[in-house]
């Protein structure tokens, strides 16, 4: 099994354990992300984990699902609405259990794939490792809005390297997705891991670089935080333009939250 498949499974288990601590009323509180509730977050993750299982069946099986989703979005339907419609009969405990079961099965199926295999998705096809990394990234990023909702501390792990890597690899995508010209080669990135290890991408370059805590970088590329709300050191015009709009996830161009718009909230009284 690829290491990232184990990391994905472990990320699911950590979020699942945290979600089991939520009070019943927390499941219907609105987070800072598009007014989604924790129920909506888990439903969204479950929805796309199920679609990921279809992707493993190949292009012929996945193409109708892709077409149906594109048509629904073009008709004005949102991911939140689609998930609520599909899982309307599930309360929070049943949804939580079903999500974890599906995610575990997905991790095992991805781990059993030929690492060279490419899987269809809603954008370009992806190799197995990148596909799994994208599922891990979604799980981690959407989980953060629930931690923020209840004001709970979250201990980062070195699984963040998967997210930092996809963040660096989508430098060009960030601009191309907005039909913008890529402003230059990727800046040098140097991050301090939760373990204290140093992670680097590119050749050292003092003129164009992003330095700092890996958690801050992952928050920015997943648009969990505005770069202004982090302690990242961003040098150079290319690096600054990238961090202002960084987007490591698929879909249409999305703006990051405004400064101060996302962060820990007080628990409900």
N, C-alpha and C positions, 0 to 999 in steps of 0.2 A: 504493500500500500504506500502511495506517495505520502511524504510527511504532511503535506498540506491537507490531505484527506483526514488524517488523525487530528490535525489542528482544527479543522472545520467541525468535526464531531465534538471535540473538547470545548469549542466555543459555544456550540449548541447546549452542551450539558451545563456550562457555567451560567448561561443566560436562563436556562430552564430552572436551575436551582434558585436563582434570584427571583424569578417570577413566582415561584411557589410561596415566597414570603409576602407577596402583595395582599393587602386587605381586600375583601370582596368589592368594596366601594372604589378602590383604586382602578379597577378594570374599566370603569366607565368615565374616569377623569380624562380631560383633554390634555395632551402633551403640547409642547411648543412646536411640534412638527405638524403643520397643516391641520391642527386640531384633531389629530388621530388619537384614539384611546389606546391603552395597552392591548386591548382585544383586537383593535384594528391592526396594530403592529404585528402581532402573532399571526393573524389571519393573512396578512400580506406575505409574510415569510413563508407560511404554509402553502399559499397559493403558488408562489414561484418555485418552491421546492417540488411541488407536484408537477409543474410544467418542466422542471429540470429532469424529472424522471421520464417524461415524454421525450425530451431531447435525446436521452440515451437510447431511445428506440430508433433514432435516425431521422433523416430529413423528411421522408414520406409521412411519418407519423406526426412530426412536429409542425410541418408547414400549415396544416389547417388551424392549429392552435395559434400560430403566429398571425395568420390572416384574421382570425376571429378577434384577437386582442387589438390589432391595428384598427379594425373596423369599429370596435367598441369605443376606442379612444377618439377616433375621428368623429364619432357620433356624440362626443361630449361626456362619455362615461369616464369615471376616475378609477384608479386602482382600488381606492377605498370602497367605492360602491360595488365593484365587481367581486371583491372578497366578501363583503357583507352579504351579498346576494348568494354566493356559493355556500357559505358556511353559516347561514342564518339559523340553522337548527342546533348549533353547538354553543353551549355555555362556555365560560372561561376554562374550567377544569378539563372538559372534554376536548376543547380546541388545543389546549396546552399539551395534553397527552398525545393527541393525534399529530401535532406538529413535530414533537420530539421523535416519535416513531418514524415518521416520514423522512425527517432529516437524517436520522441514523441510517435508514435504508439507503438514502441517497449517497451518504458518505461511503458506505460499503460498496455500492455499485460503481461509484467513481473510482474507488480504490482498486477495483478489479479490472478497470479498463487498461488497454494498451496506452502507455503514457504519450504515444505519438498520435493518438486518435484526436480528431477535431469534432466538436459538437456544435450543432446549429443553435442559434439563439436569435434575439430580436435585432441584433446588429450583425457584425461579422462573426463567422464561426470562430470558436475559441478552442485551443488545446485543452486537454483535461486539467492540467495544473492551473491554468488561468481561469478556467470555468469554475473550478472548486474554490479558488481564491476569491472570485466574485461572490460566491454564495457565503463564504466566511465573512467577507467585507460587509455584505448586506446585513448579516446577522449581528455583527458587532455594532455597526453604525446605527441601525434601528433600535438596538437594545439600549443605546446611550440615551435616547429620548425618554425611556422609561426610568432609567437611573436618575436622570434630571428631574423627572416629574415628582418623584418621592424624596428627592434630596439625598439619595443614597451614595455613599462613596463606592468607587469601582477601582479595584486593583488591576493595573495594566500588566500584561504578560508579554513575553517575547513572541507570542503569536502575532503581535503587531507587525512583525517584519513582512508577513504576507501582504498586509494592507499597504505598508509603506512601499513595497515593491510595485504593486499595481498602481499606486499613486505616482511613482516615478515613470512607469511605462506608459501612462496615459497623458504625459506632458503634451505630446502632439495632438492627441484626441481632444483635449480641452479646447484647443483653438479650432481644429477642423470641425468639431461639432457645432461651433458657432459661426462657421464659414469665415473664419478669420485666418489670415496668413500666419503660419508658424513663425514667430519673431526671431528665431535663431536656434542654435543647438541647446539641448537641455542643460540647465545650470547644474553645477556640482551640488550634491546633497550629502550632508554629514549629520547623522542623527545619533543621539544617545539612547540606547535601548533601556527598557525597564531593568534589565539585569546589569546595566552599566557597560555592556558591550558597545562598540562603535560600529555603526552601519554606514557605508559610503556607496555612492553611485557617481560615476563619472570621474574625470580627472580634477584634482584640486584646482580651484579657480577663485581667487579672492574677489574678482570683479563681478562674477555672476554665481551666486551660491545661496543655498538655504541651509541654515544650521540650527540645531536646537534639539529639543526633546522629541523623541519619536511619537509620543502620544499627541503632542501638539500638531505635528505634521499630519498624522492620521486623522485628527479632528478636522483639519483644513481640507484635505483632499476628498474626504467623504462629505464635506459641507455640514458637519456637526457643529462647527464653530467658525466664526469669521476670523481671519488671520489676525485682525486687530485685537482679538481677545486672547491671543496666545503670546508666548515669549519667543517665538521664532525670530531668528536673525535673517533678514531677507536683504540681500545686496544685489544691485544691478537692475536695470529696467526690465530685462526679460524675466528674471526671477520674480520681480514685483508684479508684473502683468499676470504671470502664471498663478501665483498665490492668491491674487485677487479674484480669480474665477475658476480655480482648480476644481476638476470634476472627474473622479475616477470611476463613476458608475455609468452604465448604459442609459439610453433614453435621450430625450431632447435636452437642449442646453438649459441648465438650471442655475439660477443665481444663488450664491451662498447667503446665509442669514445675515441680516444687518448687524453691525457691532452691538454687542450686548443683548441680542435677541434670544440667544440660546445659552442655557447654563442651568446649574442646580436650582430647583425651586424648593420652597418650603413644603413639608408634608401637609396634607389636608388636616384640618382640625376636626 
